């Protein structure tokens, strides 16, 4: 896969994990479930394309994306 695809997938994963954490902190169980599903789907996509992503990787977005 291309580096751009890999990077985009990683960035989406970081955003989804962050949103899941924010939903949990806000007590939004529906949001937690939705974002947990998004994280799971991104991990499946990565696996299908041979991109190695740890389930709880501490990847960070570039400063401009925070």
C-alpha positions in Angstrom: 0.0 0.0 0.0 1.1 3.5 -0.5 2.5 5.6 2.3 -0.3 8.1 1.9 -2.9 5.4 2.5 -1.0 4.1 5.5 -0.6 7.6 7.0 -4.3 8.4 6.4 -5.4 5.2 8.1 -3.2 5.9 11.1 -4.5 9.4 11.4 -8.1 8.2 11.2 -7.3 5.6 13.9 -5.8 8.2 16.2 -8.9 10.5 15.7 -11.3 7.7 16.3 -9.5 6.6 19.5 -9.4 10.1 20.8 -13.1 10.6 20.0 -13.9 7.3 21.8 -12.0 8.5 24.9 -13.8 11.9 24.8 -17.2 10.2 24.6 -16.3 8.0 27.5 -15.2 11.0 29.6 -18.5 12.7 28.8 -20.5 9.6 29.7 -21.8 9.2 26.1 -22.2 5.4 25.9 -23.7 5.7 22.4 -20.7 7.7 21.2 -18.3 5.2 22.9 -19.9 2.3 21.0 -19.9 4.2 17.7 -16.3 5.1 17.9 -15.3 1.7 19.2 -16.9 0.3 16.1 -15.0 2.8 13.9 -11.7 1.8 15.6 -12.5 -1.9 15.0 -13.3 -1.2 11.3 -10.1 0.7 10.8 -8.1 -2.1 12.4 -9.8 -4.6 10.0 -9.0 -2.4 7.0 -5.3 -2.2 8.1 -5.2 -5.9 8.6 -6.6 -6.6 5.1 -4.0 -4.3 3.6 -1.1 -5.7 5.6 -0.6 -2.5 7.7 0.7 -3.4 11.1 -1.2 -1.3 13.7 -1.1 -2.1 17.4 -4.6 -2.0 18.9 -3.6 0.7 21.3 -0.7 2.4 19.5 0.3 5.7 20.9 0.5 7.3 17.4 0.1 11.0 17.4 -1.3 13.3 14.9 1.0 16.1 13.5 0.7 19.3 15.5 -1.5 21.0 12.8 -4.1 18.2 13.1 -4.6 18.4 16.9 
